[in-house]
Amino acid sequence: MSKDSIIDLKDARFRWPGRASFALSVPEFLVEKGQSVLLLGESGSGKSTLLSMICGTILADSGSVSVNGTDLKTLSGWSRDRFRAEQIGVVFQQFNLLPFGSVTDNILLPLKFAPSRRKRCHNPSRQAAELCQALGLPEGIASSKAANLSVGQQQRVAVARALIGAPPILIADEPTSSLDELAQSNFLDLMFHQVAAQETTLIMVSHDPRLADRFDRTVHMNDIATIQRQAS
């Protein structure tokens, strides 16, 4: 792994089992520390499988996947879960907030599983409030239930949850797909400001090439990966 790389895949391959199997092969994919990378690809291009390998929710059948200097194959299942919680903040496409939890409850949730991230928060509730303010959420929203938030507010809470405790990597899975162009631009401004403030490495998945100018680097799935499908 290059000393400047925080994500390093070499000859990584994974095949989903099933009647119509799907295999993804990635000869090489490197991301440098502090980079912002836009990952583009159509539906079915393997983006979700690639993210799952990087997050360690699935293990490559062959090759290596290293994250911040650790080869994920060397970790047990429990250790991978802990490692992911410490190293990676994730913004899911559907946000995956706890609907009946408060905004603060949702933002602080990752700290329950990541002691090192928790130690970086000298006052977790205060940092949660500061993230809410920095991401443009209204004053007093901290006690609101997630189920009562607008889509845009849920999105920003999801980003705050991913950034709490300053994990070194942020992965955002099409977080702007439900927004109009103006709201998308405003959201990206806020997210990039926070990523820069925390010196976080960002990988954002999208199918919209118009976003490319905002990122340090744009990667097309068909340039780094090959897919094999085998019908039953």
KOLNUKE-231473 format. One line per field, with one value per residue: x, y, z of N, C-alpha, C in turn; residue number from 1; residue in three letters. Coordinates in Angstrom, 2 decimals. Atoms other than C-alpha are relative to their C-alpha. Example, Ala and Ser with C-alpha at 12.3 -4.5 7.8 and 13.67 -1.06 7.14 Angstrom:
<recs>
n.px: 0.89, -0.82
n.py: -1.19, -1.19
n.pz: 0.00, -0.06
ca.px: 12.30, 13.67
ca.py: -4.50, -1.06
ca.pz: 7.80, 7.14
c.px: 0.90, -0.77
c.py: 1.20, 1.09
c.pz: 0.00, 0.73
seq: 1, 2
type: ALA, SER
</recs>
This chain:
<recs>
n.px: 0.84, -0.74, 0.06, 0.98, 1.31, 0.81, 0.74, -0.86, 0.48, -0.88, 0.51, 1.12, 1.09, 1.08, 1.13, 1.23, 0.57, 1.40, 0.36, -0.62, -1.09, -0.58, -1.37, -0.68, -1.46, -0.63, -1.45, -0.65, 0.72, -0.69, 0.49, -0.97, 0.52, 0.49, 0.61, 1.44, 0.13, 1.36, 0.05, 1.13, 0.34, 1.43, 0.55, -0.52, -1.41, -0.85, -0.36, 0.35, -0.91, -1.29, 0.09, 0.10, -1.36, -0.78, 0.51, -0.21, 1.24, -0.30, -1.43, -0.41, -0.34, -1.44, -0.60, -0.09, 0.69, -0.62, 0.61, -0.84, -1.13, 0.41, 0.60, 1.24, 0.06, -0.69, 0.88, 1.18, 1.25, 0.24, -1.03, 0.33, 1.09, -0.58, -0.89, 0.84, 0.60, -1.04, -0.70, 0.84, 1.35, 0.77, 1.27, 0.75, 0.90, 1.28, -0.38, 0.01, 0.10, 0.95, 1.09, 0.54, -1.09, -0.18, -1.13, -1.23, -0.15, -0.46, -1.36, -0.95, 0.07, -1.26, -0.96, 0.23, -0.73, -1.32, -0.62, -0.97, 0.77, 0.62, -1.04, -0.28, 1.10, -0.08, 1.39, 0.71, 1.24, -0.37, -0.47, 1.18, 0.67, -0.85, 0.17, 1.33, -0.08, -0.87, 0.70, 1.16, 1.25, 0.54, -0.26, 1.01, 0.45, -0.68, 0.93, 1.06, -0.06, -0.44, 1.17, 0.69, -0.87, 0.10, -1.04, -1.26, -0.49, -0.47, -1.27, -1.06, -0.22, -0.77, -1.39, -0.53, -0.25, -1.17, -1.20, -0.25, -1.22, -1.03, -0.60, -0.86, 0.60, 1.45, 0.57, 1.35, 0.62, 1.01, 0.78, 0.71, 0.88, 1.39, 0.01, -0.07, -1.36, -0.43, -0.18, -1.18, -1.19, -0.14, -0.40, -1.40, -0.82, -0.08, -0.72, -1.42, -0.60, -0.26, -1.04, -1.28, -0.32, -0.45, -1.03, 0.55, 0.02, 1.39, 0.41, 1.44, 0.54, 1.08, 0.11, 0.10, -1.35, -0.07, -0.60, -1.44, -0.87, -0.13, -0.84, -1.40, -0.20, 1.20, -0.32, 1.10, -0.09, -0.47, -1.45, -0.75, 0.58, 0.70, 1.12, 0.38, 1.30, 0.22, 1.40, 0.24
n.py: -1.19, -1.24, -0.75, -1.08, 0.58, 0.42, 1.16, 0.66, 1.30, 0.62, 1.27, 0.39, 0.63, 0.54, 0.54, 0.25, 1.30, -0.02, 0.63, -0.83, -0.56, -1.27, -0.09, -1.28, 0.06, -1.32, 0.21, -0.96, -1.22, -0.70, -1.33, -0.64, -0.65, -1.36, -0.21, 0.16, 0.82, 0.27, 1.32, -0.02, 1.28, 0.27, 1.05, 1.31, -0.09, 0.53, -1.02, 0.43, 1.09, -0.61, -0.65, 1.05, 0.54, -1.01, -0.07, 1.28, 0.74, 1.24, 0.19, 0.42, 1.41, 0.05, -1.31, -0.70, -1.27, -0.64, -1.27, -0.70, 0.83, 1.31, 0.93, 0.41, 1.46, 0.40, -0.29, 0.84, -0.69, -1.01, -1.03, -0.82, -0.90, -1.06, -0.77, -0.83, -1.06, -0.96, -0.58, -0.40, -0.53, 0.32, -0.66, 0.93, -0.64, -0.22, -0.64, 1.03, -0.56, 0.62, -0.98, -0.49, -0.60, -1.43, -0.36, 0.26, 1.45, 0.54, -0.45, 0.60, 1.47, 0.70, -0.04, 1.17, 1.15, -0.46, -0.69, -1.02, -1.16, -0.59, -0.72, -1.27, -0.92, -0.33, -0.25, 0.48, -0.73, -1.31, 0.15, 0.27, -1.29, -0.80, 0.55, -0.42, -1.41, -0.12, 0.58, -0.82, 0.44, -1.09, 0.02, 0.71, 1.23, 1.15, 0.88, 0.44, 1.37, 0.09, 0.23, -1.27, -0.89, 0.01, 0.81, -0.73, 0.03, 1.35, 0.15, -0.70, 0.76, 1.18, -0.43, -0.28, 1.31, 0.60, -0.79, -0.15, 0.69, -0.16, 1.18, -0.43, 0.24, -0.17, 0.58, -0.51, 0.80, -0.79, -0.74, -1.14, 0.48, -0.45, -1.46, -0.79, -0.46, -1.01, 0.66, 0.86, -0.85, -0.49, 1.13, 0.33, -1.05, 0.25, 1.24, -0.19, -0.85, 0.82, 0.97, -0.72, -0.38, 1.18, 0.65, 1.32, 0.54, 0.15, 0.72, -0.17, 0.75, -0.69, 0.30, -1.33, -0.50, -1.46, -0.32, 0.32, -1.15, -0.26, 1.02, 0.07, 1.09, 0.73, 1.37, 0.73, 1.42, 0.84, -0.19, 0.67, 1.29, 0.80, 0.75, 1.24, 0.53, 1.35, 0.36, 1.37
n.pz: 0.00, 0.05, -1.25, 0.15, 0.28, -1.14, 0.52, 0.98, 0.46, 0.98, 0.52, -0.87, 0.74, -0.82, 0.75, -0.76, 0.34, 0.37, 1.29, 1.03, -0.80, 0.41, -0.51, 0.23, -0.10, -0.03, 0.03, -0.89, -0.33, -1.08, -0.39, -0.88, -1.19, 0.19, 1.32, 0.23, 1.20, 0.50, 0.63, 0.92, 0.61, 0.15, -0.84, 0.37, 0.41, -1.06, -0.99, -1.36, -0.36, -0.29, -1.31, -1.02, -0.22, -0.71, -1.37, -0.69, -0.23, 0.69, 0.19, 1.33, 0.13, 0.28, 0.03, -1.28, -0.22, -1.16, -0.40, -0.97, -0.37, -0.51, 0.95, -0.66, -0.15, -1.23, -1.13, -0.21, 0.28, -1.03, 0.12, 1.17, -0.37, -0.82, 0.86, 0.87, -0.81, -0.34, 1.14, 1.13, -0.17, 1.21, 0.26, 0.84, 0.96, -0.67, -1.27, -1.06, -1.34, -0.91, 0.14, -1.26, -0.76, 0.23, 0.86, -0.76, -0.12, 1.28, 0.30, -0.94, 0.06, 0.32, -1.11, -0.87, 0.54, 0.43, -1.15, 0.39, 0.44, -1.19, -0.75, 0.67, -0.33, -1.42, -0.39, 1.18, 0.28, 0.54, 1.38, 0.81, 0.21, 0.89, 1.34, 0.46, 0.37, 1.18, 1.15, 0.33, -0.61, -0.83, -1.44, -0.77, 0.65, -0.59, -0.71, 0.90, 0.47, 1.40, 0.85, 0.24, 0.78, 1.45, 0.65, -0.06, -1.38, -0.26, 0.72, -0.73, -1.22, 0.39, 0.18, -1.34, -0.62, 0.64, -0.29, -1.44, -0.41, 1.04, 0.63, 1.11, 1.31, 0.14, 1.21, 0.21, 1.06, 0.71, -0.99, 0.58, 1.08, -0.17, -0.12, 1.23, 0.28, -0.97, -1.30, 0.15, -0.06, -1.37, -0.85, 0.27, -0.61, -1.44, -0.24, 0.31, -1.04, -1.17, 0.37, 0.00, -1.37, -0.72, 0.83, 0.26, 1.35, 0.42, 1.21, 0.21, 1.14, 0.70, 1.43, 0.60, 0.32, -0.13, -1.29, 0.04, -0.23, -1.43, -0.62, 0.41, 0.94, 0.40, 0.39, 0.61, -0.35, 1.11, 0.17, -1.09, -0.37, 1.00, -0.55, 0.68, -0.40, 0.48, -0.16, -0.50
ca.px: 0.00, 1.37, 2.21, -0.15, -3.03, -5.85, -7.74, -5.89, -7.47, -5.25, -6.67, -9.79, -12.57, -15.95, -18.71, -22.24, -23.69, -27.05, -28.89, -27.67, -24.27, -22.53, -18.77, -16.81, -13.07, -11.00, -7.37, -6.37, -8.10, -6.19, -7.49, -5.07, -5.54, -7.62, -8.84, -12.43, -13.41, -16.61, -17.41, -19.64, -21.49, -24.85, -27.15, -25.66, -22.11, -20.83, -20.69, -22.47, -20.31, -17.16, -18.31, -19.19, -15.66, -14.14, -16.37, -15.63, -19.29, -18.21, -14.72, -12.99, -12.74, -9.21, -6.77, -6.43, -8.48, -6.52, -8.09, -5.86, -3.03, -5.05, -5.76, -9.39, -8.85, -6.66, -9.62, -12.29, -15.94, -16.30, -13.01, -14.09, -17.30, -15.35, -12.76, -15.49, -17.17, -13.85, -12.55, -15.56, -18.56, -21.33, -24.14, -26.69, -28.90, -32.04, -30.24, -31.21, -32.02, -33.78, -37.23, -38.25, -34.81, -34.01, -31.59, -28.95, -29.58, -29.05, -25.89, -24.26, -25.13, -21.76, -19.88, -21.47, -19.47, -16.28, -14.30, -11.58, -14.10, -15.82, -12.53, -12.08, -15.39, -14.63, -18.28, -20.28, -23.58, -21.85, -20.08, -23.40, -24.95, -21.98, -22.31, -26.03, -25.27, -22.45, -24.72, -27.44, -29.98, -32.33, -31.65, -33.48, -33.75, -31.59, -34.56, -36.80, -37.65, -36.03, -39.43, -40.61, -37.76, -37.90, -35.86, -33.22, -32.99, -32.70, -29.90, -27.93, -28.45, -27.11, -23.97, -23.52, -23.82, -21.19, -18.78, -19.13, -15.79, -13.88, -13.49, -10.75, -13.04, -16.53, -18.50, -21.67, -23.95, -25.90, -26.91, -28.17, -30.37, -33.63, -32.69, -33.29, -30.27, -30.20, -30.69, -28.04, -25.53, -26.21, -25.90, -22.59, -21.21, -21.98, -20.67, -17.40, -16.83, -17.10, -14.98, -12.24, -12.44, -11.90, -9.38, -11.58, -11.17, -14.44, -15.80, -19.20, -21.18, -23.39, -24.72, -24.55, -21.35, -22.28, -20.91, -17.38, -15.99, -16.48, -14.17, -10.42, -10.88, -13.61, -13.53, -15.78, -16.58, -15.94, -12.38, -11.43, -13.62, -14.97, -18.22, -19.09, -22.65, -23.58, -27.18, -28.70
ca.py: 0.00, 3.41, 5.62, 8.26, 5.83, 5.29, 2.80, 0.23, -2.61, -5.02, -7.83, -7.84, -10.12, -10.99, -13.20, -13.05, -16.57, -17.36, -18.63, -15.69, -14.97, -11.62, -11.22, -7.99, -7.79, -4.72, -5.00, -1.79, 1.07, 3.57, 6.58, 9.01, 10.44, 13.59, 13.13, 13.66, 11.04, 10.88, 7.28, 7.15, 4.16, 3.03, 0.77, -2.72, -1.51, -2.89, 0.33, -1.16, -4.29, -2.17, -0.07, -3.24, -4.58, -1.29, -1.25, -4.90, -5.93, -8.50, -9.96, -10.26, -13.87, -13.13, -10.26, -7.60, -4.72, -2.43, 0.46, 2.92, 0.39, -2.66, -5.62, -6.42, -10.16, -10.20, -9.16, -11.37, -10.54, -8.72, -6.88, -5.74, -4.33, -2.38, -1.29, -0.03, 1.93, 3.58, 4.28, 4.92, 7.21, 6.22, 8.33, 5.85, 6.64, 6.27, 7.84, 4.93, 7.14, 5.73, 7.29, 7.57, 8.61, 12.29, 14.10, 13.94, 10.22, 9.52, 11.60, 10.05, 6.45, 5.56, 6.51, 3.56, 1.21, 3.25, 4.03, 5.95, 8.19, 8.71, 9.75, 12.44, 13.96, 15.68, 16.73, 14.56, 16.40, 19.73, 18.41, 17.05, 20.50, 22.15, 19.80, 20.57, 24.27, 23.89, 21.83, 24.47, 22.70, 24.98, 25.88, 23.65, 20.68, 18.43, 17.05, 16.53, 12.99, 11.93, 10.84, 14.47, 15.90, 16.90, 14.91, 17.64, 17.73, 13.94, 14.09, 16.59, 14.62, 11.55, 13.51, 14.74, 11.14, 10.02, 12.81, 12.70, 11.81, 12.62, 9.21, 9.34, 8.16, 9.27, 7.20, 8.77, 6.55, 8.82, 11.23, 13.91, 11.72, 13.03, 16.74, 19.39, 21.14, 24.12, 21.99, 19.58, 22.41, 23.84, 20.43, 19.69, 23.07, 22.21, 18.65, 19.66, 22.37, 19.82, 17.23, 19.83, 20.95, 17.38, 16.46, 13.51, 11.33, 11.35, 8.77, 9.72, 7.45, 8.98, 8.48, 12.24, 13.30, 16.99, 16.80, 15.99, 19.53, 19.57, 16.61, 16.13, 13.05, 11.28, 7.50, 5.57, 2.03, 0.66, 2.05, 0.23, -2.87, -5.68, -7.53, -11.11, -12.38, -16.00, -16.91, -20.00
ca.pz: 0.00, -0.98, 1.99, 0.57, -0.03, 2.41, 0.21, -1.87, -3.84, -5.75, -7.93, -5.73, -6.87, -5.41, -6.76, -5.42, -5.21, -6.72, -9.74, -11.83, -10.31, -10.53, -10.20, -9.84, -10.50, -9.62, -10.79, -8.96, -7.19, -5.06, -3.16, -1.56, 1.90, 1.84, -1.74, -2.81, -5.38, -7.44, -8.40, -11.45, -12.83, -14.08, -12.11, -12.04, -12.67, -9.35, -7.31, -4.30, -4.38, -4.50, -1.53, 0.39, -0.15, 1.01, 4.09, 4.85, 4.88, 2.29, 1.87, -1.48, -2.65, -3.86, -3.99, -1.28, 0.08, 2.42, 4.31, 6.16, 6.20, 7.30, 5.01, 5.77, 5.30, 8.42, 10.62, 12.14, 11.50, 14.83, 14.31, 10.84, 12.27, 14.88, 12.31, 9.95, 12.75, 13.62, 10.13, 7.90, 8.12, 5.71, 4.28, 2.95, -0.04, 2.10, 5.11, 7.45, 10.41, 13.48, 12.92, 16.56, 17.80, 18.20, 15.90, 18.63, 19.22, 15.53, 15.22, 18.29, 17.35, 15.71, 18.88, 20.70, 18.46, 17.96, 21.15, 19.32, 17.58, 20.92, 22.57, 19.92, 21.04, 24.34, 24.46, 22.01, 22.40, 21.79, 18.69, 17.41, 17.89, 16.16, 13.18, 12.97, 12.89, 10.35, 8.08, 8.14, 10.32, 12.27, 15.87, 18.33, 15.98, 18.19, 20.15, 17.11, 16.05, 12.78, 11.45, 11.60, 9.49, 5.85, 3.34, 3.21, 7.01, 7.20, 4.66, 6.72, 9.92, 8.07, 7.13, 10.71, 11.93, 9.42, 10.43, 14.23, 15.81, 12.59, 10.91, 8.27, 5.45, 4.39, 1.90, 0.49, -1.59, -3.97, -1.20, -3.63, -5.83, -4.32, -4.46, -7.11, -8.62, -6.21, -3.10, -4.40, -4.85, -1.40, 0.21, -1.51, -0.41, 3.21, 2.98, 1.30, 3.91, 6.71, 4.87, 4.37, 8.00, 9.21, 6.45, 5.57, 2.49, 0.53, -1.89, -3.26, -5.56, -8.20, -11.70, -12.43, -14.27, -13.86, -10.31, -11.48, -11.28, -7.51, -6.88, -6.97, -9.10, -11.05, -11.48, -13.85, -12.80, -16.27, -16.10, -12.88, -12.83, -14.95, -14.40, -15.23, -15.17, -15.50, -16.12, -14.52
c.px: 0.88, -0.17, -1.02, -1.42, -0.71, -0.90, 0.81, -0.56, 0.94, -0.59, -1.15, -1.16, -1.03, -1.11, -1.17, -0.54, -1.46, -0.22, 0.57, 1.13, 0.59, 1.37, 0.60, 1.49, 0.56, 1.52, 0.76, -0.90, 0.64, -0.68, 0.99, -0.69, -0.41, -0.64, -1.52, -0.17, -1.48, 0.05, -1.27, -0.24, -1.50, -0.45, 0.50, 1.46, 0.95, 0.37, -0.26, 0.91, 1.38, -0.01, -0.06, 1.35, 0.85, -0.42, 0.20, -1.28, -0.02, 1.51, 0.29, 0.34, 1.48, 0.51, -0.02, -0.80, 0.57, -0.64, 0.84, 1.09, -0.34, -0.64, -1.22, -0.10, 0.68, -0.89, -1.13, -1.26, -0.28, 1.00, -0.25, -1.12, 0.52, 0.88, -0.81, -0.60, 1.02, 0.49, -0.90, -1.34, -0.76, -1.28, -0.76, -0.97, -1.35, 0.20, 0.01, 0.04, -0.98, -1.19, -0.49, 1.10, 0.09, 1.16, 1.31, 0.25, 0.59, 1.45, 1.03, 0.09, 1.34, 0.99, -0.18, 0.85, 1.44, 0.66, 0.98, -0.70, -0.62, 1.02, 0.33, -1.09, 0.06, -1.38, -0.88, -1.26, 0.30, 0.48, -1.17, -0.73, 0.79, -0.11, -1.35, 0.04, 0.81, -0.69, -1.33, -1.32, -0.50, 0.31, -1.16, -0.46, 0.52, -0.95, -1.13, 0.18, 0.37, -1.18, -0.71, 0.81, -0.34, 1.11, 1.35, 0.60, 0.52, 1.37, 1.15, 0.28, 0.84, 1.48, 0.65, 0.33, 1.26, 1.29, 0.33, 1.25, 1.08, 0.59, 0.82, -0.63, -1.50, -0.42, -1.45, -0.59, -1.18, -0.85, -0.81, -1.05, -1.43, -0.13, -0.04, 1.39, 0.50, 0.26, 1.23, 1.27, 0.24, 0.48, 1.47, 0.94, 0.22, 0.82, 1.50, 0.69, 0.36, 1.09, 1.38, 0.43, 0.57, 1.09, -0.39, 0.14, -1.44, -0.10, -1.50, -0.41, -1.13, -0.10, -0.02, 1.39, 0.13, 0.66, 1.53, 0.89, 0.23, 1.05, 1.43, 0.18, -1.33, 0.42, -1.26, 0.17, 0.55, 1.48, 0.81, -0.47, -0.59, -1.05, -0.22, -1.35, -0.18, -1.44, -0.13, -0.15
c.py: 1.25, 0.78, 1.12, -0.53, -0.37, -1.17, -0.59, -1.38, -0.52, -1.37, -0.52, -0.53, -0.55, -0.48, -0.21, -1.37, 0.15, -0.61, 0.79, 0.76, 1.23, 0.09, 1.34, -0.21, 1.41, -0.21, 0.96, 1.20, 0.61, 1.34, 0.58, 0.66, 1.43, 0.29, -0.03, -0.67, -0.19, -1.31, -0.09, -1.39, -0.17, -1.06, -1.36, -0.01, -0.49, 0.99, -0.48, -1.14, 0.54, 0.67, -1.03, -0.63, 1.00, 0.09, -1.30, -0.72, -1.29, -0.07, -0.45, -1.48, -0.20, 1.43, 0.66, 1.29, 0.58, 1.36, 0.59, -0.92, -1.39, -0.82, -0.62, -1.51, -0.47, 0.18, -1.02, 0.82, 1.11, 1.14, 0.90, 0.97, 1.18, 0.92, 0.94, 1.16, 1.08, 0.79, 0.67, 0.54, -0.20, 0.82, -0.89, 0.76, 0.31, 0.53, -0.96, 0.59, -0.83, 0.94, 0.59, 0.48, 1.48, 0.22, -0.30, -1.49, -0.59, 0.39, -0.72, -1.52, -0.67, -0.05, -1.16, -1.18, 0.34, 0.78, 1.10, 1.26, 0.71, 0.81, 1.35, 1.03, 0.30, 0.29, -0.40, 0.79, 1.37, -0.13, -0.31, 1.30, 0.88, -0.49, 0.39, 1.44, 0.17, -0.51, 0.70, -0.48, 1.07, -0.19, -0.71, -1.32, -1.25, -0.98, -0.52, -1.46, -0.02, -0.16, 1.29, 0.97, -0.07, -0.88, 0.69, 0.01, -1.38, -0.22, 0.63, -0.68, -1.24, 0.35, 0.28, -1.30, -0.64, 0.71, 0.10, -0.80, -0.06, -1.31, 0.42, -0.13, 0.24, -0.59, 0.45, -0.68, 0.75, 0.84, 1.15, -0.42, 0.51, 1.51, 0.67, 0.64, 1.01, -0.63, -0.90, 0.82, 0.51, -1.10, -0.34, 1.05, -0.28, -1.25, 0.17, 0.88, -0.83, -1.04, 0.65, 0.34, -1.18, -0.77, -1.45, -0.38, -0.30, -0.84, 0.14, -0.71, 0.80, -0.56, 1.30, 0.58, 1.51, 0.42, -0.05, 1.18, 0.28, -0.90, 0.07, -0.98, -0.67, -1.37, -0.64, -1.49, -0.84, 0.20, -0.77, -1.42, -0.70, -0.85, -1.25, -0.45, -1.37, -0.39, -1.44, -0.95
c.pz: 0.00, 1.30, -0.05, -0.24, 1.29, -0.38, -1.15, -0.30, -1.07, -0.38, 0.88, -0.83, 0.98, -0.91, 0.94, -0.40, -0.41, -1.36, -1.17, 0.67, -0.66, 0.63, -0.38, 0.19, -0.09, 0.01, 0.93, 0.19, 1.23, 0.24, 0.99, 1.19, -0.32, -1.34, 0.09, -1.36, -0.33, -0.77, -0.82, -0.58, -0.08, 1.00, -0.48, -0.39, 1.08, 1.07, 1.42, 0.46, 0.36, 1.37, 1.11, 0.28, 0.78, 1.46, 0.78, 0.34, -0.83, -0.16, -1.42, 0.00, -0.27, -0.11, 1.37, -0.03, 1.29, 0.24, 1.13, 0.57, 0.51, -1.12, 0.68, 0.20, 1.28, 1.24, 0.09, -0.30, 1.00, -0.13, -1.21, 0.32, 0.82, -0.84, -0.90, 0.78, 0.33, -1.22, -1.03, 0.49, -1.30, -0.02, -0.98, -0.90, 0.64, 1.42, 1.19, 1.40, 0.83, 0.12, 1.31, 0.96, -0.30, -0.97, 0.72, 0.16, -1.27, -0.29, 0.88, -0.12, -0.33, 1.17, 0.96, -0.42, -0.35, 1.12, -0.39, -0.51, 1.20, 0.80, -0.65, 0.25, 1.50, 0.57, -1.18, -0.33, -0.58, -1.43, -0.93, -0.32, -0.96, -1.44, -0.58, -0.48, -1.28, -1.26, -0.28, 0.54, 0.97, 1.47, 0.71, -0.58, 0.71, 0.67, -0.90, -0.40, -1.49, -0.94, -0.37, -0.86, -1.48, -0.58, 0.08, 1.39, 0.36, -0.64, 0.78, 1.33, -0.31, -0.21, 1.35, 0.72, -0.58, 0.40, 1.48, 0.39, -1.06, -0.50, -1.21, -1.38, 0.08, -1.33, -0.09, -1.23, -0.60, 0.95, -0.58, -1.01, 0.11, 0.04, -1.37, -0.10, 1.04, 1.36, -0.02, 0.14, 1.41, 0.94, -0.20, 0.57, 1.48, 0.30, -0.26, 1.04, 1.22, -0.27, 0.03, 1.42, 0.79, -0.75, -0.29, -1.47, -0.38, -1.27, -0.10, -1.27, -0.63, -1.41, -0.80, -0.27, 0.15, 1.32, -0.02, 0.37, 1.48, 0.67, -0.51, -1.15, -0.30, -0.53, -0.56, 0.28, -1.14, -0.31, 1.04, 0.28, -1.21, 0.71, -0.84, 0.56, -0.62, 0.29, 0.48, -1.17
seq: 1, 2, 3, 4, 5, 6, 7, 8, 9, 10, 11, 12, 13, 14, 15, 16, 17, 18, 19, 20, 21, 22, 23, 24, 25, 26, 27, 28, 29, 30, 31, 32, 33, 34, 35, 36, 37, 38, 39, 40, 41, 42, 43, 44, 45, 46, 47, 48, 49, 50, 51, 52, 53, 54, 55, 56, 57, 58, 59, 60, 61, 62, 63, 64, 65, 66, 67, 68, 69, 70, 71, 72, 73, 74, 75, 76, 77, 78, 79, 80, 81, 82, 83, 84, 85, 86, 87, 88, 89, 90, 91, 92, 93, 94, 95, 96, 97, 98, 99, 100, 101, 102, 103, 104, 105, 106, 107, 108, 109, 110, 111, 112, 113, 114, 115, 116, 117, 118, 119, 120, 121, 122, 123, 124, 125, 126, 127, 128, 129, 130, 131, 132, 133, 134, 135, 136, 137, 138, 139, 140, 141, 142, 143, 144, 145, 146, 147, 148, 149, 150, 151, 152, 153, 154, 155, 156, 157, 158, 159, 160, 161, 162, 163, 164, 165, 166, 167, 168, 169, 170, 171, 172, 173, 174, 175, 176, 177, 178, 179, 180, 181, 182, 183, 184, 185, 186, 187, 188, 189, 190, 191, 192, 193, 194, 195, 196, 197, 198, 199, 200, 201, 202, 203, 204, 205, 206, 207, 208, 209, 210, 211, 212, 213, 214, 215, 216, 217, 218, 219, 220, 221, 222, 223, 224, 225, 226, 227, 228, 229, 230, 231, 232
type: MET, SER, LYS, ASP, SER, ILE, ILE, ASP, LEU, LYS, ASP, ALA, ARG, PHE, ARG, TRP, PRO, GLY, ARG, ALA, SER, PHE, ALA, LEU, SER, VAL, PRO, GLU, PHE, LEU, VAL, GLU, LYS, GLY, GLN, SER, VAL, LEU, LEU, LEU, GLY, GLU, SER, GLY, SER, GLY, LYS, SER, THR, LEU, LEU, SER, MET, ILE, CYS, GLY, THR, ILE, LEU, ALA, ASP, SER, GLY, SER, VAL, SER, VAL, ASN, GLY, THR, ASP, LEU, LYS, THR, LEU, SER, GLY, TRP, SER, ARG, ASP, ARG, PHE, ARG, ALA, GLU, GLN, ILE, GLY, VAL, VAL, PHE, GLN, GLN, PHE, ASN, LEU, LEU, PRO, PHE, GLY, SER, VAL, THR, ASP, ASN, ILE, LEU, LEU, PRO, LEU, LYS, PHE, ALA, PRO, SER, ARG, ARG, LYS, ARG, CYS, HIS, ASN, PRO, SER, ARG, GLN, ALA, ALA, GLU, LEU, CYS, GLN, ALA, LEU, GLY, LEU, PRO, GLU, GLY, ILE, ALA, SER, SER, LYS, ALA, ALA, ASN, LEU, SER, VAL, GLY, GLN, GLN, GLN, ARG, VAL, ALA, VAL, ALA, ARG, ALA, LEU, ILE, GLY, ALA, PRO, PRO, ILE, LEU, ILE, ALA, ASP, GLU, PRO, THR, SER, SER, LEU, ASP, GLU, LEU, ALA, GLN, SER, ASN, PHE, LEU, ASP, LEU, MET, PHE, HIS, GLN, VAL, ALA, ALA, GLN, GLU, THR, THR, LEU, ILE, MET, VAL, SER, HIS, ASP, PRO, ARG, LEU, ALA, ASP, ARG, PHE, ASP, ARG, THR, VAL, HIS, MET, ASN, ASP, ILE, ALA, THR, ILE, GLN, ARG, GLN, ALA, SER
</recs>
